């Protein structure tokens, strides 16, 4: 019997509750068949939290997130909340979790399952076998830098409209060094190669980023291969020859853009998990939140069309990085691959070659069935 793992589930909005229901099935399977024990609690985030509390994340929920071994989040947002003030939009709940838990390292794997290689926007021969990991700094940079805001521009008579929008790109040496260490540690467990991306040619923050990543490499990880690349060239290389990369480490803004570009290489956003990790807690486990990359997809919510695989694979990442259950994570990922190889498809994965169409719940059942066969 393993230790009990505490997990806070935040289904959120749109298809979030539907895909999270399938994760619940997977958790129950591991409890019943592998002797694992999970202490699972559930709460609200995003629009669902706003509807009840008038804010996208209640203070009590934030406190719970700080106490558990891991948080598993579904999705936030939807058109019903478009007209809310920026400070209470559903996405602010997600950003608060990341900031207050100090989840500075966002892991976005981009893996192309062979059964889905033809779904990529690129040719099969370019993406087949793709397995890269983008590590995005998550708690600093232009999304959090001060000053920020929209202000009157009274001193510039040539400014038609009279306003100016300001966001500040800011990084410290310490913030860069800790994300660089995470990249090198992850690379040691993979292909032992890191490519750091920034814009050192036009941004002082990019110069600092390059210098500090190089310092960490030279002084702490000389065994790992390190290259540097301008982020705009990195975007081009991702669609030209993505398999040249192993681990990509970059800042908050470029990581947001590059990881979404990499997502399309795999064929469907419904397939992509993510992990956001912070410093280790007293029990040795990192602060952690796991979430699928896809959005809340309100247009298909409640119709049984959502693909739960990204959320299920996010739980697999929790098994690996928070609970140190690497074999269980391998088995869950292999079960997903087996189901896809058998031609089982949710609506987003149906292509010209056809397949066996299934609902959200049926996909979850098929994955559990494949788990049981291992």
C-alpha positions in Angstrom: 0.0 0.0 0.0 1.3 3.4 -0.9 1.0 6.6 1.1 -2.2 8.6 0.7 -1.9 11.3 -2.0 -3.9 14.5 -1.4 -5.5 15.9 -4.6 -7.7 19.0 -5.1 -9.9 18.8 -8.2 -11.1 22.0 -9.7 -13.3 21.1 -12.7 -14.0 24.7 -13.7 -16.2 25.7 -16.6 -17.4 24.4 -20.0 -16.2 20.8 -20.7 -14.0 20.9 -17.5 -16.5 18.8 -15.4 -17.0 16.3 -18.2 -13.3 15.5 -18.7 -12.7 15.5 -15.0 -15.3 12.9 -14.5 -13.2 10.5 -16.6 -10.1 11.3 -14.4 -12.2 10.3 -11.4 -12.8 6.9 -13.0 -9.0 6.5 -13.6 -8.3 7.4 -10.0 -10.8 4.9 -8.8 -9.2 2.2 -11.0 -5.8 2.8 -9.5 -7.2 2.6 -6.0 -9.1 -0.6 -6.7 -6.3 -2.4 -8.8 -3.0 -0.9 -7.7 -3.6 -0.3 -4.0 -3.1 3.5 -4.3 -4.9 5.8 -1.9 -6.1 9.3 -2.9 -7.5 11.9 -0.6 -9.6 13.8 -3.2 -11.4 17.0 -2.5 -13.3 19.2 -5.0 -14.0 22.9 -5.3 -14.8 25.7 -7.7 -12.6 27.9 -10.0 -13.2 30.3 -12.8 -16.7 31.2 -13.9 -18.2 28.6 -11.6 -16.5 30.2 -8.6 -17.6 33.7 -9.7 -21.2 32.5 -9.9 -21.1 31.4 -6.3 -18.6 33.7 -4.6 -18.4 36.8 -6.9 -14.7 36.1 -7.5 -12.9 33.5 -9.7 -11.2 31.8 -6.8 -12.4 31.9 -3.2 -9.8 32.5 -0.5 -10.7 29.1 1.1 -10.1 27.3 -2.2 -6.7 29.0 -2.5 -5.8 27.9 1.0 -6.8 24.3 0.1 -4.5 24.4 -2.9 -1.6 25.4 -0.8 -2.1 22.4 1.5 -2.5 19.5 -1.0 0.1 17.4 -2.8 -1.3 18.5 -6.2 -4.1 20.4 -7.8 -5.9 19.1 -11.0 -7.7 21.8 -12.9 -10.1 21.3 -15.8 -10.7 24.6 -17.8 -11.9 28.1 -17.1 -13.9 30.7 -19.0 -16.7 31.1 -21.4 -18.7 33.8 -23.3 -21.0 34.3 -20.3 -18.2 36.0 -18.5 -16.8 38.1 -21.4 -18.2 41.4 -20.0 -16.9 41.0 -16.5 -14.3 43.4 -15.2 -10.8 42.2 -16.0 -10.0 41.7 -12.2 -12.7 39.1 -11.8 -12.6 37.3 -15.2 -12.4 33.5 -14.8 -8.8 33.4 -16.0 -7.7 35.5 -13.0 -8.5 32.5 -10.8 -6.0 30.4 -12.7 -3.4 33.1 -12.6 -3.8 33.5 -8.9 -3.2 29.8 -8.3 0.0 29.9 -10.4 1.2 33.1 -8.7 0.4 32.3 -5.0 1.6 28.7 -5.3 4.7 30.1 -7.0 4.4 27.6 -9.8 7.4 28.9 -11.7 8.0 25.9 -14.1 5.3 25.0 -16.7 5.9 21.7 -18.5 4.2 21.3 -21.8 5.0 18.0 -23.6 4.4 17.8 -27.3 4.3 14.2 -28.2 2.9 12.8 -31.5 1.3 9.4 -31.1 1.8 7.4 -34.2 -1.9 6.8 -34.6 -2.5 10.5 -34.9 0.5 11.6 -37.0 -1.8 12.3 -40.0 -3.8 14.7 -37.8 -0.8 17.1 -37.5 -0.8 20.3 -39.6 2.6 19.1 -40.8 3.5 16.1 -42.9 3.8 12.7 -41.2 7.5 12.4 -41.9 8.2 15.6 -40.0 6.2 14.9 -36.9 6.3 11.1 -36.6 8.1 10.2 -33.4 8.0 13.8 -32.1 8.7 14.0 -28.3 9.7 17.4 -27.1 9.2 19.2 -23.8 8.7 23.0 -23.6 9.5 24.5 -20.2 8.0 27.9 -19.7 8.8 30.3 -16.9 5.3 30.9 -15.4 5.4 33.5 -12.6 7.3 36.5 -13.9 8.0 38.3 -17.1 5.6 40.5 -19.0 2.4 39.0 -17.6 3.3 40.0 -14.1 5.7 42.9 -14.4 5.0 46.4 -13.1 4.1 49.0 -14.1 1.2 47.9 -16.1 -2.2 49.2 -17.2 -3.9 51.6 -19.6 -3.4 55.3 -19.0 -4.1 58.7 -20.5 -1.3 60.0 -22.6 -1.9 63.7 -22.1 1.6 64.7 -22.8 1.7 63.5 -26.4 -0.5 65.6 -28.8 0.4 63.2 -31.7 -1.3 60.2 -30.0 -4.7 59.9 -31.6 -7.1 58.5 -29.0 -5.0 59.8 -26.1 -4.2 56.5 -24.3 -1.2 54.2 -23.8 -1.1 50.6 -22.8 1.9 49.5 -20.7 3.2 46.0 -19.8 6.7 45.5 -18.3 9.0 42.6 -19.2 11.0 41.9 -16.0 13.2 39.1 -14.9 15.7 38.6 -12.1 18.8 36.4 -12.1 17.3 34.1 -9.5 14.1 33.6 -11.5 16.0 32.7 -14.6 18.5 30.4 -12.8 15.8 28.3 -11.1 13.9 27.6 -14.4 17.2 26.8 -16.1 18.0 24.3 -13.4 14.6 22.7 -13.9 15.3 22.4 -17.7 18.7 20.8 -17.2 17.3 18.3 -14.6 14.5 17.3 -17.0 17.0 17.0 -19.9 19.1 14.6 -17.9 16.1 12.2 -17.8 15.4 12.6 -21.5 17.8 13.3 -24.4 20.2 15.5 -22.4 19.8 18.5 -24.6 18.4 22.0 -23.8 17.7 24.8 -26.2 17.1 28.2 -24.5 15.0 30.7 -26.4 14.8 34.5 -26.0 15.3 37.7 -27.9 18.8 38.8 -26.7 19.2 40.7 -30.0 16.6 43.3 -29.1 15.7 42.9 -25.4 17.9 43.5 -22.3 15.8 40.9 -20.5 16.8 38.5 -23.2 20.5 39.3 -22.7 20.2 38.6 -19.0 18.2 35.4 -19.8 20.9 34.1 -22.1 23.8 35.0 -19.7 22.1 33.4 -16.6 21.1 30.2 -18.4 24.7 29.9 -19.7 26.0 30.5 -16.1 23.9 27.7 -14.7 25.0 25.4 -17.5 28.7 26.1 -17.1 28.8 26.0 -13.3 26.3 23.2 -12.5 25.3 21.2 -15.6 28.2 21.0 -18.0 27.3 17.5 -19.0 24.0 18.7 -20.7 24.2 20.0 -24.2 23.1 23.7 -24.3 22.2 25.8 -27.3 20.7 29.2 -27.6 18.1 30.4 -30.2 16.2 33.6 -30.8 12.5 32.9 -30.1 11.3 33.9 -33.5 13.7 31.5 -35.1 12.6 28.9 -32.6 9.0 29.3 -33.9 10.2 28.8 -37.4 12.2 25.8 -36.5 9.3 24.2 -34.7 7.4 24.0 -37.9 10.4 23.3 -40.1 12.2 20.5 -38.1 10.6 20.0 -34.6 12.4 16.8 -33.9 15.7 18.6 -33.5 14.6 19.7 -30.0 14.5 17.8 -26.8 13.9 20.3 -24.0 13.1 24.0 -24.8 13.3 26.5 -22.0 12.0 30.0 -22.4 10.2 32.9 -20.7 6.6 33.4 -19.9 5.5 35.3 -23.1 7.5 33.3 -25.6 6.6 30.0 -23.8 2.9 30.8 -24.1 3.2 31.3 -27.9 5.8 28.5 -28.7 3.9 25.9 -26.6 0.7 26.6 -28.5 2.5 26.3 -31.8 4.0 23.0 -30.7 0.5 21.8 -29.7 -0.6 21.9 -33.3 2.2 19.6 -34.3 0.6 16.8 -32.4 -2.8 17.0 -34.2 -5.2 18.1 -31.5 -5.3 20.3 -28.4 -7.5 17.7 -26.9 -4.4 15.5 -26.5 -2.1 17.8 -24.6 -1.5 17.8 -20.8 0.6 20.2 -18.8 2.2 20.5 -15.4 3.1 23.6 -13.4 5.6 22.9 -10.6 7.1 25.0 -7.8 9.5 24.6 -4.9 9.4 21.4 -2.8 7.2 21.3 0.3 8.1 19.8 3.6 7.1 16.3 2.4 9.6 16.6 -0.5 6.9 16.9 -3.1 6.8 20.0 -5.3 3.9 22.5 -5.2 2.0 21.4 -8.3 -0.9 22.0 -10.6 -1.9 19.9 -13.6 -4.2 20.9 -16.4 -5.1 20.1 -20.0 -3.9 22.7 -22.5 -7.3 22.9 -24.2 -9.9 25.6 -23.2 -13.4 25.3 -21.8 -15.0 24.7 -25.3 -18.4 26.0 -24.2 -19.8 25.3 -27.7 -19.7 21.5 -27.0 -20.1 21.5 -23.2 -22.6 18.9 -22.0 -22.8 17.1 -25.3 -20.5 14.2 -24.6 -18.2 15.3 -27.4 -15.2 16.5 -25.4 -11.9 14.6 -25.6 -10.8 13.6 -22.0 -7.4 12.4 -23.0 -5.5 15.7 -22.2 -7.0 15.7 -18.7 -6.2 12.0 -18.2 -2.6 12.6 -19.4 -2.4 15.5 -17.0 -3.2 13.1 -14.2 -0.5 10.8 -15.6 1.9 13.7 -15.1 0.7 14.1 -11.5 1.5 10.4 -11.0 5.0 11.0 -12.3 6.0 14.3 -10.9 4.0 14.7 -7.7 3.4 11.1 -6.5 6.6 9.4 -7.8 4.5 6.7 -9.4 6.4 6.5 -12.7 5.3 3.0 -13.6 1.6 3.9 -13.1 2.2 6.9 -15.3 3.8 4.8 -18.0 0.9 2.3 -17.9 -1.7 5.1 -18.2 0.1 6.7 -21.1 0.5 3.2 -22.8 -3.3 2.6 -22.3 -4.0 5.9 -24.1 -1.7 4.9 -26.9 -3.3 1.5 -27.2 -6.8 2.9 -27.5 -5.8 5.4 -30.2 -4.0 2.6 -32.1 -7.2 0.7 -32.0 -8.9 3.5 -33.8 -11.1 4.7 -30.9 -11.9 8.4 -31.6 -13.8 11.3 -30.0 -15.2 13.8 -32.4 -12.1 16.0 -32.6 -10.0 12.9 -33.7 -12.2 11.7 -36.4 -10.4 12.0 -39.8 -10.9 10.8 -43.3 -9.8 7.3 -42.4 -12.6 7.0 -40.0 -12.4 5.1 -36.7 -14.7 4.1 -33.9 -16.6 7.2 -32.7 -17.1 7.4 -28.9 -18.4 9.9 -26.4 -16.4 11.4 -23.6 -17.4 8.8 -21.1 -16.9 5.9 -23.6 -13.3 7.1 -24.2 -12.7 7.0 -20.5 -14.1 3.5 -20.3 -11.9 2.3 -23.2 -8.8 3.7 -21.5 -9.7 1.9 -18.3 -10.3 -1.2 -20.2 -6.8 -1.0 -21.8 -5.3 -0.3 -18.3 -6.9 -3.5 -17.1 -5.4 -5.5 -19.9 -1.8 -4.5 -18.9 
